[in-house]
Amino acid sequence: FLTSAAFWMGCNPIVFVGTDLCYEEDRKYARHIPSKKPEETLVEVHLKEGRSVWTQPDWLLAWDWTLELAKKYPDKRFID
């Protein structure tokens, strides 16, 4: 939502801070909240360097949406 709001307000660049979209040791990074069983609620993804992490399906959708937005509007700068 906030990415969309920043985009339509004309922000350029749009900077993402502290957005890693994954769980570390079965807990959300920012709040250290224990997750439910990862295999029931999360999706395993494999990173470029070969390690695996768990993430939420809605976070993957948000990531894909952001990538598509950046491709559609190359004049906007997105910084992660």
mmJSON file of the N, C-alpha and C atoms, coordinates in Angstrom:
{"data_MODEL":{"atom_site":{
"group_PDB":["ATOM","ATOM","ATOM","ATOM","ATOM","ATOM","ATOM","ATOM","ATOM","ATOM","ATOM","ATOM","ATOM","ATOM","ATOM","ATOM","ATOM","ATOM","ATOM","ATOM","ATOM","ATOM","ATOM","ATOM","ATOM","ATOM","ATOM","ATOM","ATOM","ATOM","ATOM","ATOM","ATOM","ATOM","ATOM","ATOM","ATOM","ATOM","ATOM","ATOM","ATOM","ATOM","ATOM","ATOM","ATOM","ATOM","ATOM","ATOM","ATOM","ATOM","ATOM","ATOM","ATOM","ATOM","ATOM","ATOM","ATOM","ATOM","ATOM","ATOM","ATOM","ATOM","ATOM","ATOM","ATOM","ATOM","ATOM","ATOM","ATOM","ATOM","ATOM","ATOM","ATOM","ATOM","ATOM","ATOM","ATOM","ATOM","ATOM","ATOM","ATOM","ATOM","ATOM","ATOM","ATOM","ATOM","ATOM","ATOM","ATOM","ATOM","ATOM","ATOM","ATOM","ATOM","ATOM","ATOM","ATOM","ATOM","ATOM","ATOM","ATOM","ATOM","ATOM","ATOM","ATOM","ATOM","ATOM","ATOM","ATOM","ATOM","ATOM","ATOM","ATOM","ATOM","ATOM","ATOM","ATOM","ATOM","ATOM","ATOM","ATOM","ATOM","ATOM","ATOM","ATOM","ATOM","ATOM","ATOM","ATOM","ATOM","ATOM","ATOM","ATOM","ATOM","ATOM","ATOM","ATOM","ATOM","ATOM","ATOM","ATOM","ATOM","ATOM","ATOM","ATOM","ATOM","ATOM","ATOM","ATOM","ATOM","ATOM","ATOM","ATOM","ATOM","ATOM","ATOM","ATOM","ATOM","ATOM","ATOM","ATOM","ATOM","ATOM","ATOM","ATOM","ATOM","ATOM","ATOM","ATOM","ATOM","ATOM","ATOM","ATOM","ATOM","ATOM","ATOM","ATOM","ATOM","ATOM","ATOM","ATOM","ATOM","ATOM","ATOM","ATOM","ATOM","ATOM","ATOM","ATOM","ATOM","ATOM","ATOM","ATOM","ATOM","ATOM","ATOM","ATOM","ATOM","ATOM","ATOM","ATOM","ATOM","ATOM","ATOM","ATOM","ATOM","ATOM","ATOM","ATOM","ATOM","ATOM","ATOM","ATOM","ATOM","ATOM","ATOM","ATOM","ATOM","ATOM","ATOM","ATOM","ATOM","ATOM","ATOM","ATOM","ATOM","ATOM","ATOM","ATOM","ATOM","ATOM","ATOM","ATOM","ATOM","ATOM","ATOM","ATOM","ATOM","ATOM","ATOM"],
"id":[1,2,3,4,5,6,7,8,9,10,11,12,13,14,15,16,17,18,19,20,21,22,23,24,25,26,27,28,29,30,31,32,33,34,35,36,37,38,39,40,41,42,43,44,45,46,47,48,49,50,51,52,53,54,55,56,57,58,59,60,61,62,63,64,65,66,67,68,69,70,71,72,73,74,75,76,77,78,79,80,81,82,83,84,85,86,87,88,89,90,91,92,93,94,95,96,97,98,99,100,101,102,103,104,105,106,107,108,109,110,111,112,113,114,115,116,117,118,119,120,121,122,123,124,125,126,127,128,129,130,131,132,133,134,135,136,137,138,139,140,141,142,143,144,145,146,147,148,149,150,151,152,153,154,155,156,157,158,159,160,161,162,163,164,165,166,167,168,169,170,171,172,173,174,175,176,177,178,179,180,181,182,183,184,185,186,187,188,189,190,191,192,193,194,195,196,197,198,199,200,201,202,203,204,205,206,207,208,209,210,211,212,213,214,215,216,217,218,219,220,221,222,223,224,225,226,227,228,229,230,231,232,233,234,235,236,237,238,239,240],
"type_symbol":["N","C","C","N","C","C","N","C","C","N","C","C","N","C","C","N","C","C","N","C","C","N","C","C","N","C","C","N","C","C","N","C","C","N","C","C","N","C","C","N","C","C","N","C","C","N","C","C","N","C","C","N","C","C","N","C","C","N","C","C","N","C","C","N","C","C","N","C","C","N","C","C","N","C","C","N","C","C","N","C","C","N","C","C","N","C","C","N","C","C","N","C","C","N","C","C","N","C","C","N","C","C","N","C","C","N","C","C","N","C","C","N","C","C","N","C","C","N","C","C","N","C","C","N","C","C","N","C","C","N","C","C","N","C","C","N","C","C","N","C","C","N","C","C","N","C","C","N","C","C","N","C","C","N","C","C","N","C","C","N","C","C","N","C","C","N","C","C","N","C","C","N","C","C","N","C","C","N","C","C","N","C","C","N","C","C","N","C","C","N","C","C","N","C","C","N","C","C","N","C","C","N","C","C","N","C","C","N","C","C","N","C","C","N","C","C","N","C","C","N","C","C","N","C","C","N","C","C","N","C","C","N","C","C","N","C","C","N","C","C"],
"label_atom_id":["N","CA","C","N","CA","C","N","CA","C","N","CA","C","N","CA","C","N","CA","C","N","CA","C","N","CA","C","N","CA","C","N","CA","C","N","CA","C","N","CA","C","N","CA","C","N","CA","C","N","CA","C","N","CA","C","N","CA","C","N","CA","C","N","CA","C","N","CA","C","N","CA","C","N","CA","C","N","CA","C","N","CA","C","N","CA","C","N","CA","C","N","CA","C","N","CA","C","N","CA","C","N","CA","C","N","CA","C","N","CA","C","N","CA","C","N","CA","C","N","CA","C","N","CA","C","N","CA","C","N","CA","C","N","CA","C","N","CA","C","N","CA","C","N","CA","C","N","CA","C","N","CA","C","N","CA","C","N","CA","C","N","CA","C","N","CA","C","N","CA","C","N","CA","C","N","CA","C","N","CA","C","N","CA","C","N","CA","C","N","CA","C","N","CA","C","N","CA","C","N","CA","C","N","CA","C","N","CA","C","N","CA","C","N","CA","C","N","CA","C","N","CA","C","N","CA","C","N","CA","C","N","CA","C","N","CA","C","N","CA","C","N","CA","C","N","CA","C","N","CA","C","N","CA","C","N","CA","C","N","CA","C","N","CA","C","N","CA","C","N","CA","C","N","CA","C","N","CA","C"],
"label_alt_id":[null,null,null,null,null,null,null,null,null,null,null,null,null,null,null,null,null,null,null,null,null,null,null,null,null,null,null,null,null,null,null,null,null,null,null,null,null,null,null,null,null,null,null,null,null,null,null,null,null,null,null,null,null,null,null,null,null,null,null,null,null,null,null,null,null,null,null,null,null,null,null,null,null,null,null,null,null,null,null,null,null,null,null,null,null,null,null,null,null,null,null,null,null,null,null,null,null,null,null,null,null,null,null,null,null,null,null,null,null,null,null,null,null,null,null,null,null,null,null,null,null,null,null,null,null,null,null,null,null,null,null,null,null,null,null,null,null,null,null,null,null,null,null,null,null,null,null,null,null,null,null,null,null,null,null,null,null,null,null,null,null,null,null,null,null,null,null,null,null,null,null,null,null,null,null,null,null,null,null,null,null,null,null,null,null,null,null,null,null,null,null,null,null,null,null,null,null,null,null,null,null,null,null,null,null,null,null,null,null,null,null,null,null,null,null,null,null,null,null,null,null,null,null,null,null,null,null,null,null,null,null,null,null,null,null,null,null,null,null,null],
"label_comp_id":["PHE","PHE","PHE","LEU","LEU","LEU","THR","THR","THR","SER","SER","SER","ALA","ALA","ALA","ALA","ALA","ALA","PHE","PHE","PHE","TRP","TRP","TRP","MET","MET","MET","GLY","GLY","GLY","CYS","CYS","CYS","ASN","ASN","ASN","PRO","PRO","PRO","ILE","ILE","ILE","VAL","VAL","VAL","PHE","PHE","PHE","VAL","VAL","VAL","GLY","GLY","GLY","THR","THR","THR","ASP","ASP","ASP","LEU","LEU","LEU","CYS","CYS","CYS","TYR","TYR","TYR","GLU","GLU","GLU","GLU","GLU","GLU","ASP","ASP","ASP","ARG","ARG","ARG","LYS","LYS","LYS","TYR","TYR","TYR","ALA","ALA","ALA","ARG","ARG","ARG","HIS","HIS","HIS","ILE","ILE","ILE","PRO","PRO","PRO","SER","SER","SER","LYS","LYS","LYS","LYS","LYS","LYS","PRO","PRO","PRO","GLU","GLU","GLU","GLU","GLU","GLU","THR","THR","THR","LEU","LEU","LEU","VAL","VAL","VAL","GLU","GLU","GLU","VAL","VAL","VAL","HIS","HIS","HIS","LEU","LEU","LEU","LYS","LYS","LYS","GLU","GLU","GLU","GLY","GLY","GLY","ARG","ARG","ARG","SER","SER","SER","VAL","VAL","VAL","TRP","TRP","TRP","THR","THR","THR","GLN","GLN","GLN","PRO","PRO","PRO","ASP","ASP","ASP","TRP","TRP","TRP","LEU","LEU","LEU","LEU","LEU","LEU","ALA","ALA","ALA","TRP","TRP","TRP","ASP","ASP","ASP","TRP","TRP","TRP","THR","THR","THR","LEU","LEU","LEU","GLU","GLU","GLU","LEU","LEU","LEU","ALA","ALA","ALA","LYS","LYS","LYS","LYS","LYS","LYS","TYR","TYR","TYR","PRO","PRO","PRO","ASP","ASP","ASP","LYS","LYS","LYS","ARG","ARG","ARG","PHE","PHE","PHE","ILE","ILE","ILE","ASP","ASP","ASP"],
"label_asym_id":["A","A","A","A","A","A","A","A","A","A","A","A","A","A","A","A","A","A","A","A","A","A","A","A","A","A","A","A","A","A","A","A","A","A","A","A","A","A","A","A","A","A","A","A","A","A","A","A","A","A","A","A","A","A","A","A","A","A","A","A","A","A","A","A","A","A","A","A","A","A","A","A","A","A","A","A","A","A","A","A","A","A","A","A","A","A","A","A","A","A","A","A","A","A","A","A","A","A","A","A","A","A","A","A","A","A","A","A","A","A","A","A","A","A","A","A","A","A","A","A","A","A","A","A","A","A","A","A","A","A","A","A","A","A","A","A","A","A","A","A","A","A","A","A","A","A","A","A","A","A","A","A","A","A","A","A","A","A","A","A","A","A","A","A","A","A","A","A","A","A","A","A","A","A","A","A","A","A","A","A","A","A","A","A","A","A","A","A","A","A","A","A","A","A","A","A","A","A","A","A","A","A","A","A","A","A","A","A","A","A","A","A","A","A","A","A","A","A","A","A","A","A","A","A","A","A","A","A","A","A","A","A","A","A","A","A","A","A","A","A"],
"label_entity_id":["1","1","1","1","1","1","1","1","1","1","1","1","1","1","1","1","1","1","1","1","1","1","1","1","1","1","1","1","1","1","1","1","1","1","1","1","1","1","1","1","1","1","1","1","1","1","1","1","1","1","1","1","1","1","1","1","1","1","1","1","1","1","1","1","1","1","1","1","1","1","1","1","1","1","1","1","1","1","1","1","1","1","1","1","1","1","1","1","1","1","1","1","1","1","1","1","1","1","1","1","1","1","1","1","1","1","1","1","1","1","1","1","1","1","1","1","1","1","1","1","1","1","1","1","1","1","1","1","1","1","1","1","1","1","1","1","1","1","1","1","1","1","1","1","1","1","1","1","1","1","1","1","1","1","1","1","1","1","1","1","1","1","1","1","1","1","1","1","1","1","1","1","1","1","1","1","1","1","1","1","1","1","1","1","1","1","1","1","1","1","1","1","1","1","1","1","1","1","1","1","1","1","1","1","1","1","1","1","1","1","1","1","1","1","1","1","1","1","1","1","1","1","1","1","1","1","1","1","1","1","1","1","1","1","1","1","1","1","1","1"],
"label_seq_id":[1,1,1,2,2,2,3,3,3,4,4,4,5,5,5,6,6,6,7,7,7,8,8,8,9,9,9,10,10,10,11,11,11,12,12,12,13,13,13,14,14,14,15,15,15,16,16,16,17,17,17,18,18,18,19,19,19,20,20,20,21,21,21,22,22,22,23,23,23,24,24,24,25,25,25,26,26,26,27,27,27,28,28,28,29,29,29,30,30,30,31,31,31,32,32,32,33,33,33,34,34,34,35,35,35,36,36,36,37,37,37,38,38,38,39,39,39,40,40,40,41,41,41,42,42,42,43,43,43,44,44,44,45,45,45,46,46,46,47,47,47,48,48,48,49,49,49,50,50,50,51,51,51,52,52,52,53,53,53,54,54,54,55,55,55,56,56,56,57,57,57,58,58,58,59,59,59,60,60,60,61,61,61,62,62,62,63,63,63,64,64,64,65,65,65,66,66,66,67,67,67,68,68,68,69,69,69,70,70,70,71,71,71,72,72,72,73,73,73,74,74,74,75,75,75,76,76,76,77,77,77,78,78,78,79,79,79,80,80,80],
"pdbx_PDB_ins_code":[null,null,null,null,null,null,null,null,null,null,null,null,null,null,null,null,null,null,null,null,null,null,null,null,null,null,null,null,null,null,null,null,null,null,null,null,null,null,null,null,null,null,null,null,null,null,null,null,null,null,null,null,null,null,null,null,null,null,null,null,null,null,null,null,null,null,null,null,null,null,null,null,null,null,null,null,null,null,null,null,null,null,null,null,null,null,null,null,null,null,null,null,null,null,null,null,null,null,null,null,null,null,null,null,null,null,null,null,null,null,null,null,null,null,null,null,null,null,null,null,null,null,null,null,null,null,null,null,null,null,null,null,null,null,null,null,null,null,null,null,null,null,null,null,null,null,null,null,null,null,null,null,null,null,null,null,null,null,null,null,null,null,null,null,null,null,null,null,null,null,null,null,null,null,null,null,null,null,null,null,null,null,null,null,null,null,null,null,null,null,null,null,null,null,null,null,null,null,null,null,null,null,null,null,null,null,null,null,null,null,null,null,null,null,null,null,null,null,null,null,null,null,null,null,null,null,null,null,null,null,null,null,null,null,null,null,null,null,null,null],
"Cartn_x":[0.82,0.0,0.855,1.871,2.689,3.538,3.931,4.649,3.748,2.505,1.544,1.298,1.141,0.917,2.113,3.323,4.525,4.607,4.286,4.32,3.364,2.125,1.121,1.292,2.05,2.382,3.574,4.177,5.271,6.652,6.771,8.084,9.035,10.233,11.248,12.613,13.355,13.205,12.248,11.875,11.142,12.138,12.343,13.383,12.73,13.152,12.69,13.772,13.378,14.332,13.87,14.745,14.433,13.395,13.293,12.315,13.021,13.052,13.74,12.776,11.506,10.462,10.719,11.431,11.643,11.664,11.614,11.691,13.106,13.579,14.864,14.599,15.044,14.872,13.415,12.516,11.073,10.425,10.952,10.301,10.44,9.462,9.519,10.706,11.418,12.645,12.397,11.424,11.249,10.719,9.851,9.212,9.649,10.385,10.798,9.608,8.534,7.33,7.465,7.308,7.393,6.305,6.662,5.68,4.964,3.906,3.292,4.235,3.852,4.72,4.992,6.263,6.572,5.952,5.924,5.391,3.889,3.199,1.756,1.392,2.204,1.813,2.778,3.969,4.989,5.432,6.184,6.704,8.226,8.859,10.319,10.808,11.752,12.359,13.866,14.479,15.923,16.573,17.527,18.213,19.335,19.824,20.886,22.123,22.46,23.678,23.507,22.326,22.124,21.418,21.245,20.554,19.051,18.298,16.847,16.342,15.231,14.554,13.06,12.317,10.853,10.267,9.174,8.491,6.991,6.227,4.771,4.319,3.274,2.779,2.417,1.808,1.438,2.675,3.78,5.017,5.564,5.448,5.894,5.051,3.758,2.89,3.269,3.551,3.947,5.266,6.21,7.499,7.302,6.501,6.234,5.554,4.598,3.889,4.856,5.754,6.725,7.675,8.134,9.012,8.305,7.047,6.288,6.087,5.825,5.669,6.962,8.087,9.376,9.673,9.314,9.53,8.635,7.404,6.435,6.785,7.442,7.792,9.304,10.117,11.571,12.105,11.275,11.709,11.695,10.992,10.991,12.163,12.773,13.898,13.443,13.653,13.325,14.626,14.819,16.06,15.707,16.342,16.103,17.334],
"Cartn_y":[-1.199,0.0,1.25,1.273,2.485,2.706,1.627,1.777,2.455,2.009,2.607,4.075,4.379,5.766,6.646,6.17,6.934,7.155,6.12,6.218,7.3,7.249,8.195,9.603,9.754,11.092,11.681,10.89,11.398,11.237,10.439,10.237,9.579,10.098,9.529,9.99,9.096,7.653,7.207,5.941,5.269,4.328,4.518,3.779,2.82,1.56,0.538,0.357,0.477,0.346,-0.776,-1.745,-2.82,-3.799,-3.955,-4.853,-6.094,-7.158,-8.357,-9.464,-9.353,-10.276,-11.737,-12.0,-13.399,-13.562,-14.788,-15.149,-15.639,-15.349,-15.858,-16.717,-17.93,-18.86,-18.932,-19.085,-19.224,-18.021,-16.839,-15.639,-14.488,-13.587,-12.403,-11.559,-11.051,-10.31,-9.096,-8.283,-7.011,-7.169,-8.134,-8.228,-9.42,-10.308,-11.531,-12.316,-12.315,-13.056,-14.478,-15.484,-16.861,-17.114,-17.833,-18.169,-19.45,-19.738,-21.054,-22.027,-23.255,-24.217,-23.711,-23.505,-22.939,-23.688,-25.005,-25.757,-25.568,-25.061,-24.851,-23.453,-22.455,-21.077,-20.319,-20.838,-20.114,-20.876,-20.178,-20.744,-20.697,-21.793,-21.818,-21.292,-20.353,-19.833,-20.01,-20.156,-20.358,-19.087,-18.572,-17.344,-17.628,-16.577,-16.714,-17.395,-17.067,-17.641,-19.078,-19.654,-21.061,-21.399,-20.453,-20.785,-20.605,-21.252,-21.178,-20.351,-19.641,-18.89,-19.135,-18.789,-18.89,-17.497,-17.402,-16.134,-16.381,-15.317,-15.408,-15.278,-15.992,-15.883,-14.445,-13.681,-12.309,-11.433,-11.731,-10.976,-11.242,-12.482,-12.793,-12.049,-11.956,-11.195,-9.715,-9.16,-7.753,-7.507,-8.437,-8.321,-8.343,-9.288,-9.375,-8.112,-7.599,-6.387,-5.213,-5.087,-4.001,-4.108,-5.318,-5.506,-5.119,-5.505,-5.159,-3.647,-2.995,-1.542,-0.86,-1.325,-0.749,-0.956,-2.113,-2.375,-1.493,-1.288,-0.511,0.974,1.461,2.875,3.016,2.834,2.883,4.254,5.29,6.629,6.776,5.881,5.884,5.075,5.514,4.782,4.13,2.824,2.055,1.589,1.884,1.521,0.594,-0.584,-1.544,-1.572],
"Cartn_z":[0.0,0.0,0.0,0.859,0.952,-0.3,-0.954,-2.228,-3.251,-3.318,-4.237,-3.902,-2.632,-2.213,-2.591,-2.33,-2.668,-4.175,-4.932,-6.391,-6.879,-6.444,-6.932,-6.378,-5.287,-4.795,-5.545,-6.419,-7.237,-6.632,-5.587,-4.97,-5.963,-6.017,-6.894,-6.387,-5.758,-5.699,-4.598,-4.663,-3.6,-2.93,-1.648,-0.925,0.067,0.013,0.948,2.012,3.27,4.372,5.295,5.545,6.479,5.976,4.678,4.103,3.583,4.385,3.91,3.493,3.846,3.399,3.736,4.82,5.187,6.701,7.104,8.515,8.812,9.986,10.46,11.686,11.647,12.768,13.226,12.279,12.535,13.198,12.98,13.534,12.549,12.605,11.767,12.201,11.243,11.533,12.429,12.071,12.776,14.194,14.418,15.729,16.551,15.967,16.658,17.192,16.407,16.778,16.242,17.083,16.578,15.539,14.509,13.481,13.876,13.127,13.242,12.546,12.438,11.753,10.331,9.974,8.656,7.497,7.562,6.428,6.254,7.291,7.188,6.715,7.02,6.757,5.857,5.639,4.898,3.655,2.82,1.584,1.652,1.285,1.264,-0.091,-0.048,-1.277,-1.193,-2.35,-2.424,-2.947,-2.213,-2.593,-3.576,-4.228,-5.228,-4.665,-3.406,-2.819,-2.367,-2.594,-2.324,-1.024,-0.127,1.116,0.937,1.809,1.777,2.949,2.729,3.785,3.642,4.676,4.657,4.49,3.751,3.556,3.5,3.509,3.437,1.984,1.584,0.202,-0.188,0.724,0.378,0.188,0.876,0.664,-0.728,-1.21,-2.57,-3.6,-3.365,-4.268,-4.276,-3.108,-3.016,-3.748,-3.594,-4.28,-5.795,-6.294,-7.731,-8.246,-7.492,-7.891,-7.983,-7.013,-7.004,-8.192,-8.504,-9.662,-10.96,-11.1,-12.298,-12.4,-11.274,-11.265,-11.718,-11.208,-11.576,-13.066,-13.611,-15.039,-15.902,-15.444,-16.209,-16.242,-15.197,-15.096,-14.86,-15.893,-15.72,-15.322,-15.456,-15.03,-13.503,-12.803,-11.334,-10.835,-9.764,-9.186,-7.883,-7.781,-6.595,-5.968,-4.703,-4.005,-2.862,-2.847,-1.775,-0.886],
"occupancy":[1.0,1.0,1.0,1.0,1.0,1.0,1.0,1.0,1.0,1.0,1.0,1.0,1.0,1.0,1.0,1.0,1.0,1.0,1.0,1.0,1.0,1.0,1.0,1.0,1.0,1.0,1.0,1.0,1.0,1.0,1.0,1.0,1.0,1.0,1.0,1.0,1.0,1.0,1.0,1.0,1.0,1.0,1.0,1.0,1.0,1.0,1.0,1.0,1.0,1.0,1.0,1.0,1.0,1.0,1.0,1.0,1.0,1.0,1.0,1.0,1.0,1.0,1.0,1.0,1.0,1.0,1.0,1.0,1.0,1.0,1.0,1.0,1.0,1.0,1.0,1.0,1.0,1.0,1.0,1.0,1.0,1.0,1.0,1.0,1.0,1.0,1.0,1.0,1.0,1.0,1.0,1.0,1.0,1.0,1.0,1.0,1.0,1.0,1.0,1.0,1.0,1.0,1.0,1.0,1.0,1.0,1.0,1.0,1.0,1.0,1.0,1.0,1.0,1.0,1.0,1.0,1.0,1.0,1.0,1.0,1.0,1.0,1.0,1.0,1.0,1.0,1.0,1.0,1.0,1.0,1.0,1.0,1.0,1.0,1.0,1.0,1.0,1.0,1.0,1.0,1.0,1.0,1.0,1.0,1.0,1.0,1.0,1.0,1.0,1.0,1.0,1.0,1.0,1.0,1.0,1.0,1.0,1.0,1.0,1.0,1.0,1.0,1.0,1.0,1.0,1.0,1.0,1.0,1.0,1.0,1.0,1.0,1.0,1.0,1.0,1.0,1.0,1.0,1.0,1.0,1.0,1.0,1.0,1.0,1.0,1.0,1.0,1.0,1.0,1.0,1.0,1.0,1.0,1.0,1.0,1.0,1.0,1.0,1.0,1.0,1.0,1.0,1.0,1.0,1.0,1.0,1.0,1.0,1.0,1.0,1.0,1.0,1.0,1.0,1.0,1.0,1.0,1.0,1.0,1.0,1.0,1.0,1.0,1.0,1.0,1.0,1.0,1.0,1.0,1.0,1.0,1.0,1.0,1.0,1.0,1.0,1.0,1.0,1.0,1.0],
"B_iso_or_equiv":[0.0,0.0,0.0,0.0,0.0,0.0,0.0,0.0,0.0,0.0,0.0,0.0,0.0,0.0,0.0,0.0,0.0,0.0,0.0,0.0,0.0,0.0,0.0,0.0,0.0,0.0,0.0,0.0,0.0,0.0,0.0,0.0,0.0,0.0,0.0,0.0,0.0,0.0,0.0,0.0,0.0,0.0,0.0,0.0,0.0,0.0,0.0,0.0,0.0,0.0,0.0,0.0,0.0,0.0,0.0,0.0,0.0,0.0,0.0,0.0,0.0,0.0,0.0,0.0,0.0,0.0,0.0,0.0,0.0,0.0,0.0,0.0,0.0,0.0,0.0,0.0,0.0,0.0,0.0,0.0,0.0,0.0,0.0,0.0,0.0,0.0,0.0,0.0,0.0,0.0,0.0,0.0,0.0,0.0,0.0,0.0,0.0,0.0,0.0,0.0,0.0,0.0,0.0,0.0,0.0,0.0,0.0,0.0,0.0,0.0,0.0,0.0,0.0,0.0,0.0,0.0,0.0,0.0,0.0,0.0,0.0,0.0,0.0,0.0,0.0,0.0,0.0,0.0,0.0,0.0,0.0,0.0,0.0,0.0,0.0,0.0,0.0,0.0,0.0,0.0,0.0,0.0,0.0,0.0,0.0,0.0,0.0,0.0,0.0,0.0,0.0,0.0,0.0,0.0,0.0,0.0,0.0,0.0,0.0,0.0,0.0,0.0,0.0,0.0,0.0,0.0,0.0,0.0,0.0,0.0,0.0,0.0,0.0,0.0,0.0,0.0,0.0,0.0,0.0,0.0,0.0,0.0,0.0,0.0,0.0,0.0,0.0,0.0,0.0,0.0,0.0,0.0,0.0,0.0,0.0,0.0,0.0,0.0,0.0,0.0,0.0,0.0,0.0,0.0,0.0,0.0,0.0,0.0,0.0,0.0,0.0,0.0,0.0,0.0,0.0,0.0,0.0,0.0,0.0,0.0,0.0,0.0,0.0,0.0,0.0,0.0,0.0,0.0,0.0,0.0,0.0,0.0,0.0,0.0,0.0,0.0,0.0,0.0,0.0,0.0],
"pdbx_formal_charge":[null,null,null,null,null,null,null,null,null,null,null,null,null,null,null,null,null,null,null,null,null,null,null,null,null,null,null,null,null,null,null,null,null,null,null,null,null,null,null,null,null,null,null,null,null,null,null,null,null,null,null,null,null,null,null,null,null,null,null,null,null,null,null,null,null,null,null,null,null,null,null,null,null,null,null,null,null,null,null,null,null,null,null,null,null,null,null,null,null,null,null,null,null,null,null,null,null,null,null,null,null,null,null,null,null,null,null,null,null,null,null,null,null,null,null,null,null,null,null,null,null,null,null,null,null,null,null,null,null,null,null,null,null,null,null,null,null,null,null,null,null,null,null,null,null,null,null,null,null,null,null,null,null,null,null,null,null,null,null,null,null,null,null,null,null,null,null,null,null,null,null,null,null,null,null,null,null,null,null,null,null,null,null,null,null,null,null,null,null,null,null,null,null,null,null,null,null,null,null,null,null,null,null,null,null,null,null,null,null,null,null,null,null,null,null,null,null,null,null,null,null,null,null,null,null,null,null,null,null,null,null,null,null,null,null,null,null,null,null,null],
"auth_seq_id":[1,1,1,2,2,2,3,3,3,4,4,4,5,5,5,6,6,6,7,7,7,8,8,8,9,9,9,10,10,10,11,11,11,12,12,12,13,13,13,14,14,14,15,15,15,16,16,16,17,17,17,18,18,18,19,19,19,20,20,20,21,21,21,22,22,22,23,23,23,24,24,24,25,25,25,26,26,26,27,27,27,28,28,28,29,29,29,30,30,30,31,31,31,32,32,32,33,33,33,34,34,34,35,35,35,36,36,36,37,37,37,38,38,38,39,39,39,40,40,40,41,41,41,42,42,42,43,43,43,44,44,44,45,45,45,46,46,46,47,47,47,48,48,48,49,49,49,50,50,50,51,51,51,52,52,52,53,53,53,54,54,54,55,55,55,56,56,56,57,57,57,58,58,58,59,59,59,60,60,60,61,61,61,62,62,62,63,63,63,64,64,64,65,65,65,66,66,66,67,67,67,68,68,68,69,69,69,70,70,70,71,71,71,72,72,72,73,73,73,74,74,74,75,75,75,76,76,76,77,77,77,78,78,78,79,79,79,80,80,80],
"auth_comp_id":["PHE","PHE","PHE","LEU","LEU","LEU","THR","THR","THR","SER","SER","SER","ALA","ALA","ALA","ALA","ALA","ALA","PHE","PHE","PHE","TRP","TRP","TRP","MET","MET","MET","GLY","GLY","GLY","CYS","CYS","CYS","ASN","ASN","ASN","PRO","PRO","PRO","ILE","ILE","ILE","VAL","VAL","VAL","PHE","PHE","PHE","VAL","VAL","VAL","GLY","GLY","GLY","THR","THR","THR","ASP","ASP","ASP","LEU","LEU","LEU","CYS","CYS","CYS","TYR","TYR","TYR","GLU","GLU","GLU","GLU","GLU","GLU","ASP","ASP","ASP","ARG","ARG","ARG","LYS","LYS","LYS","TYR","TYR","TYR","ALA","ALA","ALA","ARG","ARG","ARG","HIS","HIS","HIS","ILE","ILE","ILE","PRO","PRO","PRO","SER","SER","SER","LYS","LYS","LYS","LYS","LYS","LYS","PRO","PRO","PRO","GLU","GLU","GLU","GLU","GLU","GLU","THR","THR","THR","LEU","LEU","LEU","VAL","VAL","VAL","GLU","GLU","GLU","VAL","VAL","VAL","HIS","HIS","HIS","LEU","LEU","LEU","LYS","LYS","LYS","GLU","GLU","GLU","GLY","GLY","GLY","ARG","ARG","ARG","SER","SER","SER","VAL","VAL","VAL","TRP","TRP","TRP","THR","THR","THR","GLN","GLN","GLN","PRO","PRO","PRO","ASP","ASP","ASP","TRP","TRP","TRP","LEU","LEU","LEU","LEU","LEU","LEU","ALA","ALA","ALA","TRP","TRP","TRP","ASP","ASP","ASP","TRP","TRP","TRP","THR","THR","THR","LEU","LEU","LEU","GLU","GLU","GLU","LEU","LEU","LEU","ALA","ALA","ALA","LYS","LYS","LYS","LYS","LYS","LYS","TYR","TYR","TYR","PRO","PRO","PRO","ASP","ASP","ASP","LYS","LYS","LYS","ARG","ARG","ARG","PHE","PHE","PHE","ILE","ILE","ILE","ASP","ASP","ASP"],
"auth_asym_id":["A","A","A","A","A","A","A","A","A","A","A","A","A","A","A","A","A","A","A","A","A","A","A","A","A","A","A","A","A","A","A","A","A","A","A","A","A","A","A","A","A","A","A","A","A","A","A","A","A","A","A","A","A","A","A","A","A","A","A","A","A","A","A","A","A","A","A","A","A","A","A","A","A","A","A","A","A","A","A","A","A","A","A","A","A","A","A","A","A","A","A","A","A","A","A","A","A","A","A","A","A","A","A","A","A","A","A","A","A","A","A","A","A","A","A","A","A","A","A","A","A","A","A","A","A","A","A","A","A","A","A","A","A","A","A","A","A","A","A","A","A","A","A","A","A","A","A","A","A","A","A","A","A","A","A","A","A","A","A","A","A","A","A","A","A","A","A","A","A","A","A","A","A","A","A","A","A","A","A","A","A","A","A","A","A","A","A","A","A","A","A","A","A","A","A","A","A","A","A","A","A","A","A","A","A","A","A","A","A","A","A","A","A","A","A","A","A","A","A","A","A","A","A","A","A","A","A","A","A","A","A","A","A","A","A","A","A","A","A","A"],
"auth_atom_id":["N","CA","C","N","CA","C","N","CA","C","N","CA","C","N","CA","C","N","CA","C","N","CA","C","N","CA","C","N","CA","C","N","CA","C","N","CA","C","N","CA","C","N","CA","C","N","CA","C","N","CA","C","N","CA","C","N","CA","C","N","CA","C","N","CA","C","N","CA","C","N","CA","C","N","CA","C","N","CA","C","N","CA","C","N","CA","C","N","CA","C","N","CA","C","N","CA","C","N","CA","C","N","CA","C","N","CA","C","N","CA","C","N","CA","C","N","CA","C","N","CA","C","N","CA","C","N","CA","C","N","CA","C","N","CA","C","N","CA","C","N","CA","C","N","CA","C","N","CA","C","N","CA","C","N","CA","C","N","CA","C","N","CA","C","N","CA","C","N","CA","C","N","CA","C","N","CA","C","N","CA","C","N","CA","C","N","CA","C","N","CA","C","N","CA","C","N","CA","C","N","CA","C","N","CA","C","N","CA","C","N","CA","C","N","CA","C","N","CA","C","N","CA","C","N","CA","C","N","CA","C","N","CA","C","N","CA","C","N","CA","C","N","CA","C","N","CA","C","N","CA","C","N","CA","C","N","CA","C","N","CA","C","N","CA","C","N","CA","C","N","CA","C","N","CA","C","N","CA","C"],
"pdbx_PDB_model_num":[1,1,1,1,1,1,1,1,1,1,1,1,1,1,1,1,1,1,1,1,1,1,1,1,1,1,1,1,1,1,1,1,1,1,1,1,1,1,1,1,1,1,1,1,1,1,1,1,1,1,1,1,1,1,1,1,1,1,1,1,1,1,1,1,1,1,1,1,1,1,1,1,1,1,1,1,1,1,1,1,1,1,1,1,1,1,1,1,1,1,1,1,1,1,1,1,1,1,1,1,1,1,1,1,1,1,1,1,1,1,1,1,1,1,1,1,1,1,1,1,1,1,1,1,1,1,1,1,1,1,1,1,1,1,1,1,1,1,1,1,1,1,1,1,1,1,1,1,1,1,1,1,1,1,1,1,1,1,1,1,1,1,1,1,1,1,1,1,1,1,1,1,1,1,1,1,1,1,1,1,1,1,1,1,1,1,1,1,1,1,1,1,1,1,1,1,1,1,1,1,1,1,1,1,1,1,1,1,1,1,1,1,1,1,1,1,1,1,1,1,1,1,1,1,1,1,1,1,1,1,1,1,1,1,1,1,1,1,1,1]
}}}
